[in-house]
């Protein structure tokens, strides 16, 4: 069915189709509309979800953990400082191997306080043990949310999944969207039948006890193995999803990479803007291409290295600072992934779009201009820079 | 950077006037007509009365660009007082048009548009909405005006599609639909092009 929905409306619609057992609900801009619209579906009796309104995000994630541990399917949505307030619980959810689904609507993490988009919130949670899948637009926000449960709940994975979309740019923009029939969605998602859960009469389970040193490390290794196993499962689920939707997804999307010499690596809505820039440059004879990272956790390092192996110069674009003094988080992953290549491309990092700073096709063309220069001269210049940064004089 | 067959629209209003709602409604109705659409607001520290901007892209192919619109084909000014504080004609394409909510005529408005030589359209959205809807709700008249002036959608088809959209949107208060439909028709008839 064709419709026009914003990213938030699309995820709320997916929730209605899924009919999860429990939602831990607490609002925060720009994700507020997700629990808001879904609350209407609950009030109208369209779903039988236990909708638990709480006093903070710490509690909404706690509700999800308790519900999922009890054998239910639990969901929530949040942004920015809300995700930060869940921080402790994110690790609890992942280490208890509870496949909760969280819609993260990316917003700059305070401070200075700002409501607009960047990826500093979810990037801060990148080491928490959650699978992270990012959307370029409303369609992908919907599709990724539908794929989250079949990925997270599978026994070889059993990890929580965070589906991310860009705040406002995607969450509040109305665009065309193709929706699946609800019965098709429900068949695709299936029933959640965990092997073990808190309230299983025959085999009651303790969840979250103290873990002593002789076992702790083994448990963390199991968690790490699950994250590795997630890669194959994500591709399996994508293949199943393609059969019901006709839409194809991978760990990342390669756009005009066949013979690309100059390439970008980035995440989220800017990929769409970059595609328009790539098209324009291709018409001018520039061999430009784009790798749009969809799955950041687990990071598809070997696959990204293969995709970039034939390029001459690559710009990684980070929508979060990271304060490593050595480039953003996507740069760190990408540069590490390329280390084993025999012939590595020149590599730079550009931090961009912080706190909602807009990115135009012209901005992307400038990045390709810089890459062309690097490829021609072998002179990289500064490895790590900030896009469109004004000088002190300009700010005065 | 739009392709030739894409229409880009920039809305200027004040928080509370419904510019964002009209923008999203236009996207929805253009989508019903089979177009590819984007409708999105630009958010800042929003409050009632603060200047806000919203954008539409309407095209035959899906537009993947997710930046704001810097070179619009049409600019809609929902609040005349913004002309003094916001560069509303910034980037407006030659051959495009500006549509202003005002009691004045296009000829009277032109001197306030700092060198804009293109089409100027005016509509008294406040009076029309107050007469028909009983309240100053300028966004519906402005929506009708942009459809009329831009021809981005067939006017008759637009009226049929928006009524469908209203039936969905106002499912719990169907009494407002008729007034909105009359407002749209009257606004299409009244908008002045100069």
Boltz contact constraints between the chains, C-beta under 6 A:
constraints:
  - contact:
      token1: [A, 4]
      token2: [B, 27]
      max_distance: 6.0
  - contact:
      token1: [A, 4]
      token2: [B, 28]
      max_distance: 6.0
  - contact:
      token1: [A, 4]
      token2: [B, 31]
      max_distance: 6.0
  - contact:
      token1: [A, 168]
      token2: [B, 43]
      max_distance: 6.0
  - contact:
      token1: [A, 169]
      token2: [B, 66]
      max_distance: 6.0
  - contact:
      token1: [A, 173]
      token2: [B, 38]
      max_distance: 6.0
  - contact:
      token1: [A, 173]
      token2: [B, 40]
      max_distance: 6.0
  - contact:
      token1: [A, 174]
      token2: [B, 24]
      max_distance: 6.0
  - contact:
      token1: [A, 174]
      token2: [B, 27]
      max_distance: 6.0
  - contact:
      token1: [A, 174]
      token2: [B, 39]
      max_distance: 6.0
  - contact:
      token1: [A, 175]
      token2: [B, 38]
      max_distance: 6.0
  - contact:
      token1: [A, 176]
      token2: [B, 31]
      max_distance: 6.0
  - contact:
      token1: [A, 176]
      token2: [B, 36]
      max_distance: 6.0
  - contact:
      token1: [A, 269]
      token2: [B, 66]
      max_distance: 6.0
  - contact:
      token1: [A, 272]
      token2: [B, 64]
      max_distance: 6.0
  - contact:
      token1: [A, 272]
      token2: [B, 66]
      max_distance: 6.0
  - contact:
      token1: [A, 273]
      token2: [B, 65]
      max_distance: 6.0
  - contact:
      token1: [A, 273]
      token2: [B, 66]
      max_distance: 6.0
  - contact:
      token1: [A, 273]
      token2: [B, 67]
      max_distance: 6.0
  - contact:
      token1: [A, 275]
      token2: [B, 64]
      max_distance: 6.0
  - contact:
      token1: [A, 276]
      token2: [B, 64]
      max_distance: 6.0
  - contact:
      token1: [A, 276]
      token2: [B, 65]
      max_distance: 6.0
  - contact:
      token1: [A, 358]
      token2: [B, 67]
      max_distance: 6.0
  - contact:
      token1: [A, 358]
      token2: [B, 68]
      max_distance: 6.0
  - contact:
      token1: [A, 359]
      token2: [B, 67]
      max_distance: 6.0
  - contact:
      token1: [A, 360]
      token2: [B, 67]
      max_distance: 6.0
  - contact:
      token1: [A, 361]
      token2: [B, 1]
      max_distance: 6.0
